[in-house]
């Protein structure tokens, strides 16, 4: 099921397909300030020159085939990343639940999954900032009556110049396929010195 987002066309066709964010929306998305798992500020522009693998999750998600599975697969990508791609790929997980996911909760979550924080950041911000950034990545979410967060899953790859280069909707994507996409994307981008 495709969710309609603020970065989507408002016509009835938006129920079938979404439209790419405008350059202004991308610029705002990349420059928006977040806070990482150590309480340090981070903007996606700080990761310029690297491919960025980006997911939206929340730490208390009880559905093992949603956020936990996505995070487990991202941990596998981090572990399996070939040596020649290390240092050229940044992993980013942004919480959909800033009220219950302060930096210390995000750090514990990352530690639980064996994240190497040198190349994997867990980010939070205000709800408006998270909603705007999620919208540019075709992720919609809402707080449910039971305290859970209803949301769609969409893994996004940003190119080294900050463009949305690839999306993997849902959770059926495979680790080798994502690594192959990262390799192809980085082979087309000159290595930063």
mmCIF file of the C-alpha atoms, coordinates in Angstrom:
data_MODEL
# 
_entry.id   MODEL 
# 
loop_
_atom_site.group_PDB 
_atom_site.id 
_atom_site.type_symbol 
_atom_site.label_atom_id 
_atom_site.label_alt_id 
_atom_site.label_comp_id 
_atom_site.label_asym_id 
_atom_site.label_entity_id 
_atom_site.label_seq_id 
_atom_site.pdbx_PDB_ins_code 
_atom_site.Cartn_x 
_atom_site.Cartn_y 
_atom_site.Cartn_z 
_atom_site.occupancy 
_atom_site.B_iso_or_equiv 
_atom_site.pdbx_formal_charge 
_atom_site.auth_seq_id 
_atom_site.auth_comp_id 
_atom_site.auth_asym_id 
_atom_site.auth_atom_id 
_atom_site.pdbx_PDB_model_num 
ATOM 1   C CA . UNK A 1 1   ? 0.000  0.000  0.000   1.00 0.00 ? 1   UNK A CA 1 
ATOM 2   C CA . UNK A 1 2   ? 1.455  3.366  -1.014  1.00 0.00 ? 2   UNK A CA 1 
ATOM 3   C CA . UNK A 1 3   ? 1.021  6.149  1.505   1.00 0.00 ? 3   UNK A CA 1 
ATOM 4   C CA . UNK A 1 4   ? 0.485  9.744  0.416   1.00 0.00 ? 4   UNK A CA 1 
ATOM 5   C CA . UNK A 1 5   ? 3.043  12.144 1.849   1.00 0.00 ? 5   UNK A CA 1 
ATOM 6   C CA . UNK A 1 6   ? 3.676  15.869 1.864   1.00 0.00 ? 6   UNK A CA 1 
ATOM 7   C CA . UNK A 1 7   ? 6.235  15.328 -0.876  1.00 0.00 ? 7   UNK A CA 1 
ATOM 8   C CA . UNK A 1 8   ? 3.591  13.601 -2.979  1.00 0.00 ? 8   UNK A CA 1 
ATOM 9   C CA . UNK A 1 9   ? 1.307  14.981 -5.629  1.00 0.00 ? 9   UNK A CA 1 
ATOM 10  C CA . UNK A 1 10  ? -2.021 16.020 -4.117  1.00 0.00 ? 10  UNK A CA 1 
ATOM 11  C CA . UNK A 1 11  ? -4.042 14.732 -7.084  1.00 0.00 ? 11  UNK A CA 1 
ATOM 12  C CA . UNK A 1 12  ? -5.917 11.427 -7.007  1.00 0.00 ? 12  UNK A CA 1 
ATOM 13  C CA . UNK A 1 13  ? -2.976 9.846  -8.858  1.00 0.00 ? 13  UNK A CA 1 
ATOM 14  C CA . UNK A 1 14  ? -0.964 10.302 -5.650  1.00 0.00 ? 14  UNK A CA 1 
ATOM 15  C CA . UNK A 1 15  ? -2.648 7.186  -4.290  1.00 0.00 ? 15  UNK A CA 1 
ATOM 16  C CA . UNK A 1 16  ? -0.838 5.193  -6.945  1.00 0.00 ? 16  UNK A CA 1 
ATOM 17  C CA . UNK A 1 17  ? 2.524  6.920  -7.201  1.00 0.00 ? 17  UNK A CA 1 
ATOM 18  C CA . UNK A 1 18  ? 4.444  9.565  -5.311  1.00 0.00 ? 18  UNK A CA 1 
ATOM 19  C CA . UNK A 1 19  ? 6.398  12.437 -6.782  1.00 0.00 ? 19  UNK A CA 1 
ATOM 20  C CA . UNK A 1 20  ? 10.030 13.103 -6.024  1.00 0.00 ? 20  UNK A CA 1 
ATOM 21  C CA . UNK A 1 21  ? 10.684 15.882 -3.529  1.00 0.00 ? 21  UNK A CA 1 
ATOM 22  C CA . UNK A 1 22  ? 11.538 19.309 -4.910  1.00 0.00 ? 22  UNK A CA 1 
ATOM 23  C CA . UNK A 1 23  ? 15.141 20.573 -4.727  1.00 0.00 ? 23  UNK A CA 1 
ATOM 24  C CA . UNK A 1 24  ? 14.033 22.905 -1.910  1.00 0.00 ? 24  UNK A CA 1 
ATOM 25  C CA . UNK A 1 25  ? 12.544 20.002 0.076   1.00 0.00 ? 25  UNK A CA 1 
ATOM 26  C CA . UNK A 1 26  ? 15.737 17.964 -0.412  1.00 0.00 ? 26  UNK A CA 1 
ATOM 27  C CA . UNK A 1 27  ? 17.909 20.890 0.674   1.00 0.00 ? 27  UNK A CA 1 
ATOM 28  C CA . UNK A 1 28  ? 15.769 21.378 3.813   1.00 0.00 ? 28  UNK A CA 1 
ATOM 29  C CA . UNK A 1 29  ? 15.912 17.618 4.494   1.00 0.00 ? 29  UNK A CA 1 
ATOM 30  C CA . UNK A 1 30  ? 19.718 17.521 4.212   1.00 0.00 ? 30  UNK A CA 1 
ATOM 31  C CA . UNK A 1 31  ? 20.293 20.666 6.271   1.00 0.00 ? 31  UNK A CA 1 
ATOM 32  C CA . UNK A 1 32  ? 17.788 19.931 9.030   1.00 0.00 ? 32  UNK A CA 1 
ATOM 33  C CA . UNK A 1 33  ? 19.497 19.559 12.424  1.00 0.00 ? 33  UNK A CA 1 
ATOM 34  C CA . UNK A 1 34  ? 19.187 16.221 14.202  1.00 0.00 ? 34  UNK A CA 1 
ATOM 35  C CA . UNK A 1 35  ? 20.707 14.934 17.444  1.00 0.00 ? 35  UNK A CA 1 
ATOM 36  C CA . UNK A 1 36  ? 22.620 11.653 17.436  1.00 0.00 ? 36  UNK A CA 1 
ATOM 37  C CA . UNK A 1 37  ? 22.819 8.842  19.995  1.00 0.00 ? 37  UNK A CA 1 
ATOM 38  C CA . UNK A 1 38  ? 25.595 10.720 21.846  1.00 0.00 ? 38  UNK A CA 1 
ATOM 39  C CA . UNK A 1 39  ? 23.605 13.950 22.073  1.00 0.00 ? 39  UNK A CA 1 
ATOM 40  C CA . UNK A 1 40  ? 25.720 15.557 19.317  1.00 0.00 ? 40  UNK A CA 1 
ATOM 41  C CA . UNK A 1 41  ? 24.246 17.604 16.467  1.00 0.00 ? 41  UNK A CA 1 
ATOM 42  C CA . UNK A 1 42  ? 24.261 16.037 13.010  1.00 0.00 ? 42  UNK A CA 1 
ATOM 43  C CA . UNK A 1 43  ? 22.907 17.157 9.666   1.00 0.00 ? 43  UNK A CA 1 
ATOM 44  C CA . UNK A 1 44  ? 22.798 14.841 6.677   1.00 0.00 ? 44  UNK A CA 1 
ATOM 45  C CA . UNK A 1 45  ? 24.960 17.407 4.868   1.00 0.00 ? 45  UNK A CA 1 
ATOM 46  C CA . UNK A 1 46  ? 27.697 16.418 7.349   1.00 0.00 ? 46  UNK A CA 1 
ATOM 47  C CA . UNK A 1 47  ? 27.767 13.066 5.525   1.00 0.00 ? 47  UNK A CA 1 
ATOM 48  C CA . UNK A 1 48  ? 28.330 14.593 2.075   1.00 0.00 ? 48  UNK A CA 1 
ATOM 49  C CA . UNK A 1 49  ? 30.654 12.522 -0.081  1.00 0.00 ? 49  UNK A CA 1 
ATOM 50  C CA . UNK A 1 50  ? 29.322 9.237  1.318   1.00 0.00 ? 50  UNK A CA 1 
ATOM 51  C CA . UNK A 1 51  ? 26.387 7.129  0.227   1.00 0.00 ? 51  UNK A CA 1 
ATOM 52  C CA . UNK A 1 52  ? 23.826 7.191  3.045   1.00 0.00 ? 52  UNK A CA 1 
ATOM 53  C CA . UNK A 1 53  ? 21.626 4.213  3.844   1.00 0.00 ? 53  UNK A CA 1 
ATOM 54  C CA . UNK A 1 54  ? 18.632 5.654  5.690   1.00 0.00 ? 54  UNK A CA 1 
ATOM 55  C CA . UNK A 1 55  ? 15.816 4.006  7.630   1.00 0.00 ? 55  UNK A CA 1 
ATOM 56  C CA . UNK A 1 56  ? 13.022 5.195  9.918   1.00 0.00 ? 56  UNK A CA 1 
ATOM 57  C CA . UNK A 1 57  ? 12.337 3.064  13.007  1.00 0.00 ? 57  UNK A CA 1 
ATOM 58  C CA . UNK A 1 58  ? 11.346 3.372  16.638  1.00 0.00 ? 58  UNK A CA 1 
ATOM 59  C CA . UNK A 1 59  ? 12.986 1.524  19.505  1.00 0.00 ? 59  UNK A CA 1 
ATOM 60  C CA . UNK A 1 60  ? 9.834  0.160  21.161  1.00 0.00 ? 60  UNK A CA 1 
ATOM 61  C CA . UNK A 1 61  ? 8.393  -1.356 17.975  1.00 0.00 ? 61  UNK A CA 1 
ATOM 62  C CA . UNK A 1 62  ? 7.007  -4.759 19.029  1.00 0.00 ? 62  UNK A CA 1 
ATOM 63  C CA . UNK A 1 63  ? 6.531  -6.160 15.522  1.00 0.00 ? 63  UNK A CA 1 
ATOM 64  C CA . UNK A 1 64  ? 9.590  -8.288 14.774  1.00 0.00 ? 64  UNK A CA 1 
ATOM 65  C CA . UNK A 1 65  ? 9.033  -8.102 11.021  1.00 0.00 ? 65  UNK A CA 1 
ATOM 66  C CA . UNK A 1 66  ? 9.107  -4.284 10.961  1.00 0.00 ? 66  UNK A CA 1 
ATOM 67  C CA . UNK A 1 67  ? 11.628 -2.001 12.735  1.00 0.00 ? 67  UNK A CA 1 
ATOM 68  C CA . UNK A 1 68  ? 13.590 -4.817 14.414  1.00 0.00 ? 68  UNK A CA 1 
ATOM 69  C CA . UNK A 1 69  ? 13.990 -6.663 11.104  1.00 0.00 ? 69  UNK A CA 1 
ATOM 70  C CA . UNK A 1 70  ? 15.044 -3.492 9.265   1.00 0.00 ? 70  UNK A CA 1 
ATOM 71  C CA . UNK A 1 71  ? 17.601 -2.699 11.974  1.00 0.00 ? 71  UNK A CA 1 
ATOM 72  C CA . UNK A 1 72  ? 18.882 -6.286 11.972  1.00 0.00 ? 72  UNK A CA 1 
ATOM 73  C CA . UNK A 1 73  ? 19.343 -6.141 8.188   1.00 0.00 ? 73  UNK A CA 1 
ATOM 74  C CA . UNK A 1 74  ? 21.141 -2.799 8.439   1.00 0.00 ? 74  UNK A CA 1 
ATOM 75  C CA . UNK A 1 75  ? 23.468 -4.338 11.050  1.00 0.00 ? 75  UNK A CA 1 
ATOM 76  C CA . UNK A 1 76  ? 24.125 -7.158 8.572   1.00 0.00 ? 76  UNK A CA 1 
ATOM 77  C CA . UNK A 1 77  ? 24.916 -4.616 5.848   1.00 0.00 ? 77  UNK A CA 1 
ATOM 78  C CA . UNK A 1 78  ? 27.347 -2.868 8.176   1.00 0.00 ? 78  UNK A CA 1 
ATOM 79  C CA . UNK A 1 79  ? 29.021 -6.200 9.002   1.00 0.00 ? 79  UNK A CA 1 
ATOM 80  C CA . UNK A 1 80  ? 29.110 -7.405 5.371   1.00 0.00 ? 80  UNK A CA 1 
ATOM 81  C CA . UNK A 1 81  ? 30.209 -4.148 3.741   1.00 0.00 ? 81  UNK A CA 1 
ATOM 82  C CA . UNK A 1 82  ? 33.307 -4.865 1.635   1.00 0.00 ? 82  UNK A CA 1 
ATOM 83  C CA . UNK A 1 83  ? 36.527 -3.158 2.730   1.00 0.00 ? 83  UNK A CA 1 
ATOM 84  C CA . UNK A 1 84  ? 36.635 -0.940 -0.361  1.00 0.00 ? 84  UNK A CA 1 
ATOM 85  C CA . UNK A 1 85  ? 33.210 0.510  0.548   1.00 0.00 ? 85  UNK A CA 1 
ATOM 86  C CA . UNK A 1 86  ? 33.906 1.098  4.248   1.00 0.00 ? 86  UNK A CA 1 
ATOM 87  C CA . UNK A 1 87  ? 34.340 4.787  4.942   1.00 0.00 ? 87  UNK A CA 1 
ATOM 88  C CA . UNK A 1 88  ? 32.245 5.557  1.868   1.00 0.00 ? 88  UNK A CA 1 
ATOM 89  C CA . UNK A 1 89  ? 28.885 4.429  3.309   1.00 0.00 ? 89  UNK A CA 1 
ATOM 90  C CA . UNK A 1 90  ? 27.099 5.936  6.298   1.00 0.00 ? 90  UNK A CA 1 
ATOM 91  C CA . UNK A 1 91  ? 24.125 4.240  7.923   1.00 0.00 ? 91  UNK A CA 1 
ATOM 92  C CA . UNK A 1 92  ? 21.446 6.417  9.504   1.00 0.00 ? 92  UNK A CA 1 
ATOM 93  C CA . UNK A 1 93  ? 18.372 5.386  11.471  1.00 0.00 ? 93  UNK A CA 1 
ATOM 94  C CA . UNK A 1 94  ? 15.926 8.146  12.392  1.00 0.00 ? 94  UNK A CA 1 
ATOM 95  C CA . UNK A 1 95  ? 13.368 7.584  15.115  1.00 0.00 ? 95  UNK A CA 1 
ATOM 96  C CA . UNK A 1 96  ? 9.683  8.055  14.425  1.00 0.00 ? 96  UNK A CA 1 
ATOM 97  C CA . UNK A 1 97  ? 9.091  8.425  18.187  1.00 0.00 ? 97  UNK A CA 1 
ATOM 98  C CA . UNK A 1 98  ? 11.143 11.372 19.480  1.00 0.00 ? 98  UNK A CA 1 
ATOM 99  C CA . UNK A 1 99  ? 9.152  11.553 22.713  1.00 0.00 ? 99  UNK A CA 1 
ATOM 100 C CA . UNK A 1 100 ? 10.163 8.042  23.795  1.00 0.00 ? 100 UNK A CA 1 
ATOM 101 C CA . UNK A 1 101 ? 13.479 7.814  21.928  1.00 0.00 ? 101 UNK A CA 1 
ATOM 102 C CA . UNK A 1 102 ? 15.923 10.331 23.415  1.00 0.00 ? 102 UNK A CA 1 
ATOM 103 C CA . UNK A 1 103 ? 19.610 9.925  22.500  1.00 0.00 ? 103 UNK A CA 1 
ATOM 104 C CA . UNK A 1 104 ? 20.320 7.478  25.337  1.00 0.00 ? 104 UNK A CA 1 
ATOM 105 C CA . UNK A 1 105 ? 17.487 5.179  24.205  1.00 0.00 ? 105 UNK A CA 1 
ATOM 106 C CA . UNK A 1 106 ? 18.807 5.309  20.652  1.00 0.00 ? 106 UNK A CA 1 
ATOM 107 C CA . UNK A 1 107 ? 22.323 4.494  21.861  1.00 0.00 ? 107 UNK A CA 1 
ATOM 108 C CA . UNK A 1 108 ? 21.058 1.455  23.784  1.00 0.00 ? 108 UNK A CA 1 
ATOM 109 C CA . UNK A 1 109 ? 19.071 0.347  20.735  1.00 0.00 ? 109 UNK A CA 1 
ATOM 110 C CA . UNK A 1 110 ? 22.128 0.647  18.496  1.00 0.00 ? 110 UNK A CA 1 
ATOM 111 C CA . UNK A 1 111 ? 24.267 -1.245 21.009  1.00 0.00 ? 111 UNK A CA 1 
ATOM 112 C CA . UNK A 1 112 ? 21.655 -4.019 21.166  1.00 0.00 ? 112 UNK A CA 1 
ATOM 113 C CA . UNK A 1 113 ? 22.032 -4.514 17.400  1.00 0.00 ? 113 UNK A CA 1 
ATOM 114 C CA . UNK A 1 114 ? 25.835 -4.297 17.512  1.00 0.00 ? 114 UNK A CA 1 
ATOM 115 C CA . UNK A 1 115 ? 26.025 -1.002 15.623  1.00 0.00 ? 115 UNK A CA 1 
ATOM 116 C CA . UNK A 1 116 ? 29.423 0.524  14.999  1.00 0.00 ? 116 UNK A CA 1 
ATOM 117 C CA . UNK A 1 117 ? 28.665 4.171  15.768  1.00 0.00 ? 117 UNK A CA 1 
ATOM 118 C CA . UNK A 1 118 ? 31.689 5.277  13.732  1.00 0.00 ? 118 UNK A CA 1 
ATOM 119 C CA . UNK A 1 119 ? 29.567 4.753  10.611  1.00 0.00 ? 119 UNK A CA 1 
ATOM 120 C CA . UNK A 1 120 ? 25.992 4.315  11.908  1.00 0.00 ? 120 UNK A CA 1 
ATOM 121 C CA . UNK A 1 121 ? 24.106 7.207  13.484  1.00 0.00 ? 121 UNK A CA 1 
ATOM 122 C CA . UNK A 1 122 ? 20.787 6.965  15.321  1.00 0.00 ? 122 UNK A CA 1 
ATOM 123 C CA . UNK A 1 123 ? 19.025 10.318 15.118  1.00 0.00 ? 123 UNK A CA 1 
ATOM 124 C CA . UNK A 1 124 ? 16.197 12.194 16.779  1.00 0.00 ? 124 UNK A CA 1 
ATOM 125 C CA . UNK A 1 125 ? 14.712 15.681 16.412  1.00 0.00 ? 125 UNK A CA 1 
ATOM 126 C CA . UNK A 1 126 ? 11.400 17.391 17.049  1.00 0.00 ? 126 UNK A CA 1 
ATOM 127 C CA . UNK A 1 127 ? 8.302  15.716 15.650  1.00 0.00 ? 127 UNK A CA 1 
ATOM 128 C CA . UNK A 1 128 ? 7.823  18.361 12.925  1.00 0.00 ? 128 UNK A CA 1 
ATOM 129 C CA . UNK A 1 129 ? 11.414 17.889 11.735  1.00 0.00 ? 129 UNK A CA 1 
ATOM 130 C CA . UNK A 1 130 ? 11.048 14.109 11.709  1.00 0.00 ? 130 UNK A CA 1 
ATOM 131 C CA . UNK A 1 131 ? 7.722  14.266 9.898   1.00 0.00 ? 131 UNK A CA 1 
ATOM 132 C CA . UNK A 1 132 ? 9.132  16.595 7.209   1.00 0.00 ? 132 UNK A CA 1 
ATOM 133 C CA . UNK A 1 133 ? 12.220 14.456 6.657   1.00 0.00 ? 133 UNK A CA 1 
ATOM 134 C CA . UNK A 1 134 ? 10.214 11.220 6.632   1.00 0.00 ? 134 UNK A CA 1 
ATOM 135 C CA . UNK A 1 135 ? 7.855  12.739 4.098   1.00 0.00 ? 135 UNK A CA 1 
ATOM 136 C CA . UNK A 1 136 ? 10.736 13.328 1.676   1.00 0.00 ? 136 UNK A CA 1 
ATOM 137 C CA . UNK A 1 137 ? 11.599 9.629  2.001   1.00 0.00 ? 137 UNK A CA 1 
ATOM 138 C CA . UNK A 1 138 ? 8.001  8.497  1.361   1.00 0.00 ? 138 UNK A CA 1 
ATOM 139 C CA . UNK A 1 139 ? 7.566  7.399  4.979   1.00 0.00 ? 139 UNK A CA 1 
ATOM 140 C CA . UNK A 1 140 ? 4.324  8.289  6.739   1.00 0.00 ? 140 UNK A CA 1 
ATOM 141 C CA . UNK A 1 141 ? 3.484  7.584  10.347  1.00 0.00 ? 141 UNK A CA 1 
ATOM 142 C CA . UNK A 1 142 ? 0.905  8.209  13.043  1.00 0.00 ? 142 UNK A CA 1 
ATOM 143 C CA . UNK A 1 143 ? 0.538  7.474  16.745  1.00 0.00 ? 143 UNK A CA 1 
ATOM 144 C CA . UNK A 1 144 ? -2.031 4.724  17.265  1.00 0.00 ? 144 UNK A CA 1 
ATOM 145 C CA . UNK A 1 145 ? -4.458 4.507  20.216  1.00 0.00 ? 145 UNK A CA 1 
ATOM 146 C CA . UNK A 1 146 ? -2.470 1.587  21.667  1.00 0.00 ? 146 UNK A CA 1 
ATOM 147 C CA . UNK A 1 147 ? 0.734  3.666  21.809  1.00 0.00 ? 147 UNK A CA 1 
ATOM 148 C CA . UNK A 1 148 ? 2.275  1.973  18.782  1.00 0.00 ? 148 UNK A CA 1 
ATOM 149 C CA . UNK A 1 149 ? 3.297  3.958  15.732  1.00 0.00 ? 149 UNK A CA 1 
ATOM 150 C CA . UNK A 1 150 ? 1.680  2.951  12.489  1.00 0.00 ? 150 UNK A CA 1 
ATOM 151 C CA . UNK A 1 151 ? 4.051  3.525  9.581   1.00 0.00 ? 151 UNK A CA 1 
ATOM 152 C CA . UNK A 1 152 ? 5.224  2.206  6.257   1.00 0.00 ? 152 UNK A CA 1 
ATOM 153 C CA . UNK A 1 153 ? 8.770  0.943  5.752   1.00 0.00 ? 153 UNK A CA 1 
ATOM 154 C CA . UNK A 1 154 ? 11.004 2.489  3.108   1.00 0.00 ? 154 UNK A CA 1 
ATOM 155 C CA . UNK A 1 155 ? 14.785 2.097  3.045   1.00 0.00 ? 155 UNK A CA 1 
ATOM 156 C CA . UNK A 1 156 ? 16.401 4.997  1.179   1.00 0.00 ? 156 UNK A CA 1 
ATOM 157 C CA . UNK A 1 157 ? 19.848 5.397  -0.323  1.00 0.00 ? 157 UNK A CA 1 
ATOM 158 C CA . UNK A 1 158 ? 21.176 8.926  -0.710  1.00 0.00 ? 158 UNK A CA 1 
ATOM 159 C CA . UNK A 1 159 ? 23.930 9.501  -3.255  1.00 0.00 ? 159 UNK A CA 1 
ATOM 160 C CA . UNK A 1 160 ? 27.199 11.150 -2.157  1.00 0.00 ? 160 UNK A CA 1 
ATOM 161 C CA . UNK A 1 161 ? 25.836 14.460 -3.503  1.00 0.00 ? 161 UNK A CA 1 
ATOM 162 C CA . UNK A 1 162 ? 22.693 14.168 -1.356  1.00 0.00 ? 162 UNK A CA 1 
ATOM 163 C CA . UNK A 1 163 ? 20.105 13.013 -3.869  1.00 0.00 ? 163 UNK A CA 1 
ATOM 164 C CA . UNK A 1 164 ? 17.610 10.218 -3.275  1.00 0.00 ? 164 UNK A CA 1 
ATOM 165 C CA . UNK A 1 165 ? 19.219 7.584  -5.472  1.00 0.00 ? 165 UNK A CA 1 
ATOM 166 C CA . UNK A 1 166 ? 17.229 4.461  -4.602  1.00 0.00 ? 166 UNK A CA 1 
ATOM 167 C CA . UNK A 1 167 ? 14.307 3.311  -2.462  1.00 0.00 ? 167 UNK A CA 1 
ATOM 168 C CA . UNK A 1 168 ? 13.442 -0.137 -1.148  1.00 0.00 ? 168 UNK A CA 1 
ATOM 169 C CA . UNK A 1 169 ? 9.774  -0.064 -0.113  1.00 0.00 ? 169 UNK A CA 1 
ATOM 170 C CA . UNK A 1 170 ? 8.654  -2.568 2.500   1.00 0.00 ? 170 UNK A CA 1 
ATOM 171 C CA . UNK A 1 171 ? 10.900 -5.047 4.291   1.00 0.00 ? 171 UNK A CA 1 
ATOM 172 C CA . UNK A 1 172 ? 11.519 -7.707 1.655   1.00 0.00 ? 172 UNK A CA 1 
ATOM 173 C CA . UNK A 1 173 ? 14.779 -6.199 0.404   1.00 0.00 ? 173 UNK A CA 1 
ATOM 174 C CA . UNK A 1 174 ? 17.881 -8.361 0.545   1.00 0.00 ? 174 UNK A CA 1 
ATOM 175 C CA . UNK A 1 175 ? 21.224 -7.380 2.079   1.00 0.00 ? 175 UNK A CA 1 
ATOM 176 C CA . UNK A 1 176 ? 23.336 -8.421 -0.985  1.00 0.00 ? 176 UNK A CA 1 
ATOM 177 C CA . UNK A 1 177 ? 21.081 -6.386 -3.276  1.00 0.00 ? 177 UNK A CA 1 
ATOM 178 C CA . UNK A 1 178 ? 21.499 -3.240 -1.158  1.00 0.00 ? 178 UNK A CA 1 
ATOM 179 C CA . UNK A 1 179 ? 25.279 -3.707 -1.032  1.00 0.00 ? 179 UNK A CA 1 
ATOM 180 C CA . UNK A 1 180 ? 25.331 -4.151 -4.824  1.00 0.00 ? 180 UNK A CA 1 
ATOM 181 C CA . UNK A 1 181 ? 23.322 -0.936 -5.228  1.00 0.00 ? 181 UNK A CA 1 
ATOM 182 C CA . UNK A 1 182 ? 25.733 0.908  -2.939  1.00 0.00 ? 182 UNK A CA 1 
ATOM 183 C CA . UNK A 1 183 ? 28.708 -0.410 -4.940  1.00 0.00 ? 183 UNK A CA 1 
ATOM 184 C CA . UNK A 1 184 ? 27.156 0.654  -8.245  1.00 0.00 ? 184 UNK A CA 1 
ATOM 185 C CA . UNK A 1 185 ? 26.289 4.088  -6.879  1.00 0.00 ? 185 UNK A CA 1 
ATOM 186 C CA . UNK A 1 186 ? 29.770 4.634  -5.452  1.00 0.00 ? 186 UNK A CA 1 
ATOM 187 C CA . UNK A 1 187 ? 31.497 3.366  -8.598  1.00 0.00 ? 187 UNK A CA 1 
ATOM 188 C CA . UNK A 1 188 ? 29.769 6.214  -10.446 1.00 0.00 ? 188 UNK A CA 1 
ATOM 189 C CA . UNK A 1 189 ? 30.973 8.774  -7.842  1.00 0.00 ? 189 UNK A CA 1 
ATOM 190 C CA . UNK A 1 190 ? 34.566 9.910  -7.536  1.00 0.00 ? 190 UNK A CA 1 
ATOM 191 C CA . UNK A 1 191 ? 36.239 8.977  -4.265  1.00 0.00 ? 191 UNK A CA 1 
ATOM 192 C CA . UNK A 1 192 ? 36.531 11.921 -1.870  1.00 0.00 ? 192 UNK A CA 1 
ATOM 193 C CA . UNK A 1 193 ? 40.003 12.615 -0.569  1.00 0.00 ? 193 UNK A CA 1 
# 
